[in-house]
């Protein structure tokens, strides 16, 4: 905001003071310019000062709706979605395609740089070649993750509603295995990689030991990175997104690798 003043001589021979507050801003380029003429008859003291305050407040009130409705930047961000999870080798040897769910919350540093904490659930069901393995337990495996992400985003490409973002990060991945019923392990059953995947114990001589009838879990660190595309809804901070990330987890025995394809909604 700029305020300029000038003193001019009027036709009546008295001096006139002009107070010119000029404001410009808002996405529409809206301007506010008010000129107030005060002569000697009104007094050069308190009246000038009061008039200047009034004009500035008037312009601020005129422009404030524009700034209040500006959806381009908000400090917090939020996302929620779900989709499919596609395993990659070596995980794909033992796991089939499944669903996933995700949510997260974070902070925007500016219009292009953000950090967020994300939660993921990914199902890890047996794949088709393992539909009838020898001595297969009634097993269910789920992966739960907590990760921190850096996200670079452009929310509008060429003033269009379309945008994209890149993100990378890492965190803790917890794989939880549930064995629903006890199954009998015949003596001298050779240990196979799938039993390692289910985290069943193998003896030093290469044979499978007795299988547990319980649930157990193990955690490991991992990293991820990916890309997403957004469509912004007008006059709000909400966007529809489609995202794909690559995850690599340093799990015990066999690394966990997968790509979840997620659809959902982001706020800012």
C-alpha positions as MATLAB code, in Angstrom:
seq = 'XXXXXXXXXXXXXXXXXXXXXXXXXXXXXXXXXXXXXXXXXXXXXXXXXXXXXXXXXXXXXXXXXXXXXXXXXXXXXXXXXXXXXXXXXXXXXXXXXXXXXXXXXXXXXXXXXXXXXXXXXXXXXXXXXXXXXXXXXXXXXXXXXXXXXXXXXXXXXXXXXXXXXXXXXXXXXXXXXXXXXXXXXXXXXXXXXXXXXXXXXXXXXXXXXXXXXXXXXXXXXXXXXXXXXXXXXXXXXXXXXXXXXXXXXXXXXXXXXXXXXXXXXXXX';
ca = [
       0.000    0.000    0.000;
       1.238    3.458   -0.933;
      -0.031    6.760    0.479;
       0.938    9.966   -1.318;
       0.068   13.520   -0.384;
       0.295   16.774   -2.304;
      -0.602   20.376   -1.657;
      -2.172   22.377   -4.474;
      -3.544   25.889   -4.811;
      -7.273   26.114   -5.391;
      -9.243   28.694   -7.356;
     -10.299   30.356   -4.106;
      -6.654   31.026   -3.233;
      -6.559   28.510   -0.385;
      -4.288   25.464   -0.302;
      -5.786   21.986   -0.694;
      -4.161   18.772    0.550;
      -4.690   15.556   -1.409;
      -4.359   12.185    0.405;
      -4.090    9.342   -2.105;
      -3.935    5.791   -0.685;
      -3.394    3.282   -3.451;
      -3.730   -0.476   -2.911;
      -3.230   -3.176   -5.454;
      -3.337   -6.935   -5.019;
      -5.476   -9.998   -5.234;
      -5.529  -12.526   -8.008;
      -7.761  -10.350  -10.148;
      -5.368   -7.385   -9.969;
      -7.908   -5.243   -8.157;
      -6.847   -1.678   -7.289;
      -8.193    0.869   -4.852;
      -7.415    4.560   -5.177;
      -9.196    7.227   -3.126;
      -8.499   10.933   -3.306;
      -9.577   13.198   -0.465;
      -9.366   16.963   -0.783;
      -9.091   18.890    2.451;
      -8.862   22.695    2.467;
      -8.022   25.184    5.151;
     -11.673   25.527    6.025;
     -11.650   21.963    7.363;
      -8.415   22.296    9.295;
      -5.038   20.881    8.435;
      -4.607   18.866   11.639;
      -6.915   16.237   13.063;
      -9.281   16.241   10.101;
      -6.499   15.266    7.678;
      -5.257   12.498    9.909;
      -8.747   11.090   10.543;
      -9.592   11.236    6.851;
      -6.436    9.365    5.920;
      -7.249    6.595    8.415;
     -10.782    6.307    7.071;
      -9.690    5.958    3.457;
      -7.089    3.326    4.269;
      -9.649    1.260    6.218;
     -12.110    1.605    3.359;
      -9.617    0.239    0.841;
      -8.608   -2.600    3.150;
     -12.249   -3.606    3.565;
     -12.691   -3.449   -0.214;
      -9.818   -5.846   -0.881;
     -10.097   -8.199    2.105;
     -12.663  -10.574    0.509;
     -10.203  -11.284   -2.271;
      -7.480  -12.341    0.124;
      -9.893  -14.284    2.326;
     -11.042  -16.345   -0.669;
      -7.565  -16.949   -2.110;
      -7.124  -20.752   -2.134;
      -3.576  -20.830   -3.487;
      -1.771  -21.254   -0.176;
      -2.712  -22.714    3.162;
      -0.335  -23.804    5.881;
      -1.668  -27.339    6.520;
      -2.222  -30.203    4.082;
      -4.164  -33.452    4.328;
      -4.709  -36.489    2.115;
      -6.778  -39.670    2.153;
      -7.225  -42.386   -0.445;
      -7.016  -46.013   -1.462;
      -6.322  -48.244   -4.413;
      -4.300  -51.243   -5.552;
      -0.898  -52.496   -4.468;
       1.251  -54.305   -7.036;
       4.185  -56.386   -5.688;
       7.550  -56.459   -7.453;
      10.229  -59.146   -7.357;
      11.334  -60.711   -5.106;
       8.083  -60.028   -3.215;
       5.962  -60.881   -6.279;
       7.127  -64.511   -6.066;
       5.020  -64.938   -2.937;
       2.440  -62.111   -2.925;
      -0.417  -61.189   -5.267;
      -2.130  -57.908   -6.111;
      -4.108  -56.481   -3.212;
      -5.687  -53.312   -1.890;
      -4.218  -50.409    0.019;
      -5.403  -47.497    2.122;
      -3.536  -44.290    2.928;
      -3.860  -41.023    4.806;
      -1.514  -38.260    5.850;
      -1.147  -34.765    7.246;
       1.611  -32.197    6.916;
       2.795  -28.612    6.641;
       3.322  -26.396    3.589;
       6.428  -24.191    3.679;
       5.332  -22.277    0.581;
       3.328  -22.877   -2.601;
       5.703  -25.579   -3.859;
       7.435  -27.245   -0.885;
       5.795  -29.391    1.793;
       6.478  -32.144    4.297;
       3.952  -34.708    5.491;
       3.616  -37.816    7.608;
       1.818  -40.698    5.899;
       0.199  -43.923    7.076;
      -0.229  -46.868    4.693;
      -1.944  -50.221    4.953;
      -1.085  -52.798    2.275;
      -2.444  -56.341    2.040;
       0.047  -59.098    1.148;
      -2.015  -62.173    0.142;
      -0.445  -65.330   -1.345;
      -0.197  -65.226   -5.127;
      -1.704  -67.810   -7.485;
       1.308  -70.137   -7.832;
       1.167  -70.581   -4.057;
      -2.543  -71.354   -3.990;
      -1.890  -75.000   -3.048;
       1.661  -75.333   -1.744;
       2.716  -78.287    0.350;
       2.132  -77.705    4.072;
       0.683  -74.255    3.521;
      -0.762  -72.693    6.688;
      -3.927  -70.602    6.795;
      -1.903  -67.378    6.726;
      -2.683  -63.688    6.411;
      -0.023  -60.980    6.012;
      -0.551  -57.220    6.286;
       1.916  -54.356    6.093;
       1.523  -51.132    8.084;
       3.781  -48.151    7.456;
       4.556  -44.765    8.988;
       6.707  -42.576    6.762;
       7.878  -38.998    6.482;
       7.768  -37.411    3.036;
       9.105  -34.340    1.258;
       6.777  -33.192   -1.526;
       7.472  -30.726   -4.339;
       4.227  -29.716   -6.031;
       2.942  -27.456   -8.776;
      -0.793  -27.141   -8.239;
      -1.637  -25.351  -11.486;
       0.052  -25.897  -14.859;
      -0.470  -22.819  -17.014;
      -3.382  -21.563  -14.861;
      -5.238  -24.836  -15.515;
      -6.792  -27.017  -12.777;
      -4.187  -29.719  -13.482;
      -1.037  -30.145  -11.414;
       1.577  -32.678  -10.392;
       3.919  -33.460   -7.539;
       7.047  -35.454   -6.728;
       7.654  -36.976   -3.320;
      10.323  -39.003   -1.554;
      10.901  -40.220    1.962;
      11.185  -43.181    4.260;
      10.146  -44.618    7.565;
       9.122  -47.731    9.482;
       7.378  -50.725    7.885;
       5.734  -53.310   10.137;
       4.728  -56.664    8.622;
       2.154  -58.594   10.652;
       1.604  -62.308    9.957;
      -1.355  -64.267   11.324;
      -1.455  -68.066   11.194;
      -5.065  -69.072   11.716;
      -4.683  -72.771   12.519;
      -1.921  -75.162   13.414;
      -0.759  -77.368   10.602;
       1.323  -80.498   10.942;
       4.857  -80.407    9.603;
       6.090  -83.869    8.634;
       9.635  -84.700    9.614;
      12.363  -83.656    7.207;
      10.231  -81.060    5.378;
      12.690  -79.035    3.326;
      12.567  -75.341    4.089;
      11.431  -73.259    1.114;
      11.776  -69.494    0.545;
       8.044  -69.005    1.022;
       8.394  -70.232    4.592;
      11.005  -67.558    5.156;
       8.551  -65.034    3.747;
       5.978  -66.145    6.296;
       8.786  -65.991    8.894;
       8.442  -69.638    9.862;
      11.514  -71.052   11.519;
      13.970  -73.141    9.548;
      16.541  -75.319   11.262;
      20.250  -75.090   10.608;
      20.128  -78.394    8.703;
      17.704  -76.896    6.139;
      14.471  -78.451    7.399;
      11.345  -76.661    8.588;
      10.803  -76.693   12.317;
       7.415  -76.887   14.016;
       5.092  -74.130   12.797;
       3.619  -71.742   15.335;
      -0.112  -71.284   15.742;
      -0.105  -67.591   16.550;
       0.462  -64.128   15.176;
       3.793  -62.413   14.958;
       5.263  -59.321   13.404;
       8.559  -57.746   12.450;
       9.581  -54.220   11.574;
      12.201  -52.794    9.248;
      13.217  -49.515    7.688;
      12.338  -48.609    4.141;
      12.377  -45.861    1.553;
       9.974  -44.725   -1.125;
       9.531  -42.237   -3.940;
       6.925  -41.460   -6.542;
       4.856  -39.060   -8.581;
       1.267  -37.883   -8.449;
      -1.153  -35.900  -10.587;
      -3.904  -33.615   -9.309;
      -7.102  -31.935  -10.504;
      -8.045  -28.883   -8.448;
     -11.662  -28.149   -7.543;
     -12.503  -24.468   -8.131;
     -12.623  -22.000   -5.213;
     -11.387  -24.568   -2.674;
      -8.114  -26.073   -1.519;
      -9.293  -29.618   -2.415;
      -7.845  -31.693   -5.247;
      -8.419  -35.163   -6.664;
      -5.149  -37.086   -6.971;
      -3.762  -40.205   -8.613;
      -0.404  -41.347   -7.279;
       2.155  -44.101   -7.721;
       5.077  -44.783   -5.350;
       7.871  -47.329   -5.310;
       8.619  -48.813   -1.850;
      11.652  -50.832   -0.836;
      11.803  -52.366    2.658;
      14.836  -54.073    4.169;
      12.771  -56.929    5.629;
      14.329  -59.976    7.277;
      15.196  -62.788    4.820;
      13.372  -61.346    1.787;
      13.080  -57.613    0.906;
       9.572  -56.226    0.544;
       9.080  -54.306   -2.717;
       5.796  -53.011   -4.100;
       4.117  -50.121   -5.941;
       0.780  -48.898   -4.572;
      -1.405  -47.019   -7.040;
      -3.597  -44.733   -4.968;
      -6.563  -42.472   -5.775;
      -8.062  -39.996   -3.364;
      -8.347  -36.402   -2.257;
      -5.796  -33.855   -1.089;
      -6.419  -30.632    0.749;
      -3.907  -28.059   -0.465;
];
